[in-house]
Amino acid sequence: MARPPYVLQVFVAGEKGRSRLAVQNLKKVCEKELRGQYTIKVVDVSKNPRVAIENNLTALPAVFRTLPAPVRKFVGNWANEDQELVGFDLIPQDKPKAAKRTRSSRSRR
């Protein structure tokens, strides 16, 4: 069975800093996990503040997954990819994750 198309809206304030990082990270994640099955709409609330009020936004950047239902909302820049992917139902919760590097614990004297 084919996966449904994903429709994502990313709400940002301008085109610099965290806003740009959020859009870049989201696109990277979608290309990795949903290649050809997603649409991203970038909404700049600094150009249209009413959108922030209509969507009850209190922090930016924010991402809404509007399709498939139900709507999912996330605030942040998508830097912690595994957590966001599971929370947005973009990958199953039981999908194996890549091993993370850990710092070796050395005692300092």
C-alpha positions as semicolon CSV with decimal commas, in nm:
position;residue;x (nm);y (nm);z (nm)
1;M;0,000;0,000;0,000
2;A;0,140;0,341;-0,097
3;R;0,207;0,595;0,176
4;P;-0,022;0,896;0,170
5;P;0,115;1,231;0,058
6;Y;0,232;1,457;0,338
7;V;0,145;1,826;0,352
8;L;0,355;2,035;0,588
9;Q;0,338;2,404;0,672
10;V;0,640;2,569;0,833
11;F;0,573;2,904;1,001
12;V;0,877;3,129;1,028
13;A;0,967;3,489;1,112
14;G;1,181;3,610;0,826
15;E;1,437;3,421;0,622
16;K;1,741;3,417;0,852
17;G;1,870;3,229;1,155
18;R;1,640;2,973;1,315
19;S;1,379;3,024;1,046
20;R;1,616;2,930;0,765
21;L;1,758;2,642;0,969
22;A;1,409;2,503;1,036
23;V;1,320;2,505;0,666
24;Q;1,653;2,346;0,566
25;N;1,628;2,074;0,831
26;L;1,267;1,996;0,744
27;K;1,350;1,964;0,374
28;K;1,646;1,738;0,454
29;V;1,430;1,511;0,669
30;C;1,153;1,495;0,409
31;E;1,396;1,410;0,129
32;K;1,543;1,133;0,342
33;E;1,215;0,981;0,463
34;L;0,941;1,093;0,221
35;R;1,110;1,149;-0,115
36;G;0,844;1,251;-0,365
37;Q;0,560;1,219;-0,114
38;Y;0,552;1,560;0,051
39;T;0,473;1,926;0,000
40;I;0,616;2,203;0,220
41;K;0,455;2,546;0,236
42;V;0,667;2,815;0,404
43;V;0,462;3,087;0,575
44;D;0,645;3,401;0,687
45;V;0,443;3,550;0,972
46;S;0,650;3,869;0,965
47;K;0,488;3,941;0,629
48;N;0,143;3,831;0,740
49;P;0,102;3,853;1,121
50;R;-0,264;3,757;1,103
51;V;-0,157;3,400;1,018
52;A;0,006;3,372;1,361
53;I;-0,318;3,471;1,532
54;E;-0,534;3,246;1,314
55;N;-0,312;2,945;1,389
56;N;-0,265;3,030;1,758
57;L;0,114;3,042;1,722
58;T;0,305;3,141;2,034
59;A;0,656;3,035;1,925
60;L;0,843;3,007;1,597
61;P;0,953;2,828;1,393
62;A;0,651;2,597;1,399
63;V;0,564;2,308;1,170
64;F;0,215;2,173;1,112
65;R;0,155;1,843;0,939
66;T;-0,190;1,896;0,791
67;L;-0,207;1,572;0,592
68;P;-0,249;1,292;0,664
69;A;-0,494;1,357;0,945
70;P;-0,483;1,423;1,233
71;V;-0,300;1,754;1,231
72;R;0,032;1,742;1,419
73;K;0,216;2,052;1,544
74;F;0,577;2,103;1,642
75;V;0,780;2,404;1,754
76;G;1,152;2,402;1,685
77;N;1,412;2,376;1,412
78;W;1,412;1,998;1,352
79;A;1,766;1,958;1,483
80;N;1,676;1,642;1,681
81;E;1,563;1,445;1,381
82;D;1,465;1,112;1,543
83;Q;1,231;1,269;1,798
84;E;1,055;1,487;1,543
85;L;1,014;1,206;1,291
86;V;0,842;0,978;1,541
87;G;0,628;1,259;1,689
88;F;0,509;1,360;1,344
89;D;0,442;0,999;1,244
90;L;0,690;1,034;0,958
91;I;0,860;0,713;1,067
92;P;0,718;0,432;1,279
93;Q;0,807;0,439;1,647
94;D;0,973;0,096;1,621
95;K;1,200;0,185;1,324
96;P;1,563;0,117;1,418
97;K;1,764;0,431;1,480
98;A;2,124;0,485;1,385
99;A;2,370;0,441;1,668
100;K;2,464;0,768;1,830
101;R;2,818;0,856;1,925
102;T;2,883;0,902;2,290
103;R;3,169;1,076;2,460
104;S;3,408;0,852;2,640
105;S;3,399;0,913;3,008
106;R;3,746;0,991;3,129
107;S;3,817;1,089;3,481
108;R;4,009;1,411;3,513
109;R;4,251;1,469;3,792
